[in-house]
Amino acid sequence: MFELVRKCSMSALLMLYACTESADKAESDLDCAALISAVSQLSLKGQMESEPDFHSKALTSSMMYLNAHAIPNGLREAEAFKQVRVRRAELIETTSPSTILLRAKTCLEKTPAQ
């Protein structure tokens, strides 16, 4: 009986983890560029508290992620920015501002080297 409960509990935990938003999950370069952009947009619209330290690093970091996404995929600048805008809109629509900020801060900490 205990074994069945343990297996069910483990299955429930794995399903719960798969459905949660986590800053520990690896973000794609496109996602990081979009997350950082989303924080800036939400701050400008007054939907999120402005964080000066974050914003001072945001432009450089988002451009590094944009290039890390665009160059290997052979994307021109306009197409790369379009993809970021589309992904940013999806994130804002489906993710809470606090989760966006948490994930964006993680991206900021792991910005690709220049």
Residue frames as qw, qx, qy, qz and C-alpha x, y, z in Angstrom:
[[0.000, 0.885, 0.466, 0.000, 0.00, 0.00, 0.00],
 [0.315, -0.786, 0.097, 0.523, 2.77, 2.45, 0.95],
 [0.426, -0.112, 0.592, 0.674, 4.49, 1.79, -2.39],
 [0.204, 0.635, 0.649, 0.366, 1.32, 2.70, -4.31],
 [0.161, -0.938, -0.243, 0.189, 0.92, 5.95, -2.32],
 [0.425, -0.582, 0.319, 0.616, 4.58, 6.82, -2.90],
 [0.380, 0.165, 0.659, 0.628, 4.27, 6.19, -6.67],
 [0.082, 0.804, 0.549, 0.211, 1.08, 8.23, -6.88],
 [0.281, -0.885, -0.068, 0.365, 2.64, 11.06, -4.91],
 [0.433, -0.349, 0.469, 0.686, 5.72, 11.07, -7.13],
 [0.291, 0.437, 0.677, 0.516, 3.54, 11.09, -10.25],
 [0.061, -0.908, -0.414, 0.010, 1.50, 13.96, -8.88],
 [0.370, -0.748, 0.140, 0.533, 4.65, 15.92, -8.07],
 [0.418, -0.074, 0.590, 0.687, 6.08, 15.36, -11.55],
 [0.171, 0.662, 0.627, 0.373, 2.82, 16.46, -13.18],
 [0.205, -0.924, -0.237, 0.219, 2.67, 19.53, -10.96],
 [0.432, -0.538, 0.317, 0.650, 6.28, 20.45, -11.79],
 [0.381, 0.216, 0.650, 0.621, 5.65, 20.07, -15.52],
 [0.041, 0.780, 0.547, 0.302, 2.76, 22.53, -15.29],
 [0.343, -0.841, -0.162, 0.385, 4.46, 25.17, -13.17],
 [0.414, 0.845, -0.121, 0.316, 6.35, 28.19, -14.39],
 [0.776, -0.528, 0.022, 0.344, 9.87, 28.04, -13.05],
 [0.135, 0.937, -0.309, -0.090, 12.81, 30.38, -13.30],
 [0.538, -0.472, 0.680, 0.162, 15.04, 27.32, -12.93],
 [0.779, 0.408, 0.459, 0.124, 13.97, 25.96, -16.31],
 [0.409, -0.209, 0.390, 0.798, 16.39, 26.91, -19.05],
 [0.385, 0.775, 0.228, -0.447, 15.08, 29.74, -21.20],
 [0.695, 0.420, 0.345, 0.471, 15.77, 29.99, -24.91],
 [0.326, -0.111, 0.079, 0.935, 17.63, 33.03, -26.22],
 [0.144, -0.443, -0.485, -0.740, 14.38, 34.19, -27.84],
 [0.506, -0.675, -0.536, -0.033, 12.49, 33.79, -24.57],
 [0.517, -0.441, -0.229, 0.698, 15.11, 35.74, -22.65],
 [0.148, 0.105, 0.245, 0.952, 15.05, 38.61, -25.15],
 [0.324, -0.525, -0.540, -0.572, 11.24, 38.63, -24.98],
 [0.566, -0.597, -0.517, 0.238, 11.12, 38.39, -21.17],
 [0.398, -0.291, -0.112, 0.863, 13.48, 41.33, -20.72],
 [0.040, -0.228, -0.385, -0.893, 11.51, 43.31, -23.28],
 [0.422, -0.587, -0.638, -0.267, 8.27, 42.41, -21.51],
 [0.479, -0.535, -0.408, 0.564, 9.57, 43.80, -18.20],
 [0.197, -0.122, 0.113, 0.966, 10.47, 47.06, -19.92],
 [0.216, -0.355, -0.551, -0.724, 7.09, 47.29, -21.63],
 [0.488, -0.608, -0.627, -0.004, 5.13, 46.46, -18.48],
 [0.423, -0.422, -0.274, 0.753, 7.14, 49.04, -16.51],
 [0.070, 0.045, 0.270, 0.959, 6.51, 51.74, -19.12],
 [0.372, -0.437, -0.578, -0.581, 2.78, 51.01, -19.02],
 [0.330, -0.436, 0.406, -0.733, 2.77, 51.21, -15.21],
 [0.893, -0.161, -0.251, -0.336, 1.80, 47.56, -14.86],
 [0.875, -0.141, -0.282, 0.367, 5.01, 46.73, -13.02],
 [0.401, -0.876, 0.084, 0.255, 7.21, 48.57, -10.57],
 [0.550, 0.762, -0.289, 0.184, 10.26, 50.06, -12.27],
 [0.828, -0.465, 0.121, 0.290, 13.60, 48.61, -11.16],
 [0.182, 0.928, -0.285, -0.157, 16.46, 50.96, -12.08],
 [0.384, -0.515, 0.744, 0.181, 19.18, 48.32, -11.64],
 [0.665, 0.281, 0.689, 0.073, 17.34, 45.93, -13.95],
 [0.491, 0.838, 0.232, -0.058, 16.66, 48.57, -16.58],
 [0.064, -0.863, 0.427, 0.262, 20.27, 49.77, -16.60],
 [0.330, -0.332, 0.849, 0.246, 21.33, 46.31, -17.84],
 [0.672, 0.390, 0.566, -0.276, 18.25, 45.38, -19.87],
 [0.555, 0.757, -0.140, -0.314, 19.12, 46.84, -23.28],
 [0.111, 0.620, -0.768, -0.113, 22.57, 45.28, -23.50],
 [0.414, -0.094, 0.888, -0.177, 21.32, 41.94, -22.22],
 [0.680, 0.484, 0.437, -0.335, 18.30, 41.78, -24.51],
 [0.493, 0.753, -0.339, -0.275, 20.47, 42.62, -27.53],
 [0.085, -0.470, 0.878, 0.023, 22.93, 39.88, -26.61],
 [0.531, 0.162, 0.801, -0.226, 20.07, 37.38, -26.44],
 [0.619, 0.672, 0.118, -0.389, 18.58, 38.71, -29.66],
 [0.322, 0.697, -0.604, -0.214, 21.91, 38.21, -31.46],
 [0.262, -0.273, 0.920, -0.103, 22.39, 34.79, -29.87],
 [0.620, 0.378, 0.627, -0.281, 19.02, 33.82, -31.35],
 [0.543, 0.764, 0.011, -0.350, 19.25, 35.58, -34.72],
 [0.106, 0.704, -0.648, -0.272, 22.78, 34.83, -35.89],
 [0.293, -0.171, 0.938, 0.075, 22.71, 31.00, -35.70],
 [0.494, 0.488, 0.695, -0.188, 19.24, 31.00, -37.27],
 [0.338, 0.145, 0.512, 0.776, 20.29, 33.28, -40.13],
 [0.038, 0.819, 0.569, -0.066, 17.64, 35.87, -39.27],
 [0.243, 0.509, 0.071, 0.823, 17.75, 39.44, -40.45],
 [0.067, 0.009, -0.483, 0.873, 17.30, 42.14, -37.83],
 [0.492, -0.099, -0.094, -0.860, 13.68, 42.90, -38.74],
 [0.752, -0.131, -0.587, -0.268, 12.65, 39.24, -38.54],
 [0.477, -0.044, -0.703, 0.526, 14.44, 38.74, -35.21],
 [0.124, -0.026, 0.335, -0.934, 12.71, 41.79, -33.70],
 [0.634, -0.118, -0.329, -0.690, 9.37, 40.58, -35.04],
 [0.694, -0.125, -0.708, 0.045, 9.87, 37.22, -33.33],
 [0.251, -0.040, -0.597, 0.761, 10.73, 38.96, -30.05],
 [0.349, -0.073, 0.066, -0.932, 7.60, 41.15, -30.28],
 [0.722, -0.132, -0.503, -0.457, 5.38, 38.13, -30.96],
 [0.627, -0.113, -0.707, 0.307, 6.92, 36.11, -28.13],
 [0.066, 0.052, -0.430, 0.899, 6.74, 39.10, -25.76],
 [0.535, -0.146, -0.129, -0.822, 3.01, 39.49, -26.48],
 [0.757, -0.143, -0.617, -0.157, 2.46, 35.78, -25.81],
 [0.469, -0.041, -0.655, 0.592, 4.32, 35.99, -22.51],
 [0.150, -0.087, 0.260, -0.950, 2.45, 39.09, -21.34],
 [0.653, -0.139, -0.321, -0.671, -0.84, 37.42, -22.24],
 [0.851, -0.135, -0.493, -0.124, -0.12, 34.10, -20.51],
 [0.662, -0.058, -0.501, 0.555, 2.30, 34.84, -17.66],
 [0.355, -0.878, -0.289, 0.137, 1.95, 36.91, -14.51],
 [0.217, 0.902, -0.221, 0.300, 4.10, 40.07, -14.29],
 [0.532, -0.701, 0.463, -0.106, 5.86, 38.73, -11.19],
 [0.887, -0.004, 0.426, 0.179, 6.81, 35.52, -13.02],
 [0.604, 0.738, 0.047, 0.298, 7.97, 37.49, -16.05],
 [0.086, -0.908, 0.339, -0.232, 10.18, 39.61, -13.80],
 [0.740, -0.465, 0.486, -0.003, 11.60, 36.58, -11.99],
 [0.864, 0.257, 0.351, 0.255, 12.42, 34.80, -15.24],
 [0.420, 0.857, -0.038, 0.296, 13.83, 37.98, -16.81],
 [0.334, -0.843, 0.406, -0.114, 16.11, 38.55, -13.81],
 [0.840, -0.195, 0.482, 0.156, 17.43, 35.01, -14.22],
 [0.715, 0.587, 0.213, 0.314, 18.10, 35.74, -17.88],
 [0.072, 0.960, -0.176, 0.208, 19.83, 38.99, -16.98],
 [0.593, -0.649, 0.476, 0.021, 22.16, 37.13, -14.63],
 [0.754, -0.035, 0.599, 0.268, 23.04, 34.66, -17.40],
 [0.439, 0.840, -0.062, -0.313, 23.52, 37.14, -20.23],
 [0.896, 0.262, 0.113, 0.342, 25.72, 35.71, -23.01],
 [0.505, -0.493, 0.164, 0.689, 29.24, 37.13, -23.20],
 [0.351, 0.861, -0.021, -0.367, 29.90, 40.01, -25.56]]
